[in-house]
Amino acid sequence: MLALRVTSPVFASLQPTVPASSPGVVAAGIETGAGADADVTAAAAGDRRAFERVYRAHVDRVYAICLRMLADRQMAEEVAQDVFVRVWQKLPGFRGESSFSTWLHRVAVNVVLSRRKRASVQGARLADDDAINETPARAVFVGERLDLDRAIAGLPAGARRVFVLHDVEGFTHEEIGEQLGITSGGSKAQLHRARMLLRAALNR
């Protein structure tokens, strides 16, 4: 069980199952529409049960983002928990200027980047841009999706982050540059590198 390890009662009651999808696969069936909007509004006002529903509707998606960016199963699980702790703290300030899912994904990316920076300061390198990182599979899948997931996990860290942010999450190069502390040109170069490496990996 993936339990949120914080002391607040709202998280103590959440005992979700670890997402059973393959690494990085986006979960289907995310709740949309008036019901989801009502849950977000109620959760922002402190409704614990509404927040549980929000959590369960989006946890697979958030986990997928974390796993794709970190290429580390255990760390992705920990960071996904941190994301929802941050969401609970920041949700009262959500004003609906963008969709909730867009806002949530930006929070997730920021938490991932903050974790990487903190680990770097502590001297713990999570990944090296010149290293090939492999993520152990959570379940046995076949076909193109498994090949793509493995290829993404095997990208150098810098190229992987840009590929996920641009081609998976839909951020612009300017937004990626701002989040990663690189130029938009650097983001474009990393994306080109990622696509070339993915093409080569998938054609083997």
ABEGO torsion letter per residue (X at the ends): XBBBBBABAAAAABBBBBBABBBGBBBBGBBBEAAAAAAAAAAAAGBAAAAAAAAAAAAAAAAAAAAAAAGBAAAAAAAAAAAAAAAAAAAAABAGABBAAAAAAAAAAAAAAAAAAAAAAAGBBABBAABBBBBBBABBBBEAAAAAAAAAAABBAAAAAAAAAAAAAGBBAAAAAAAAGBBAAAAAAAAAAAAAAAAAAAAX
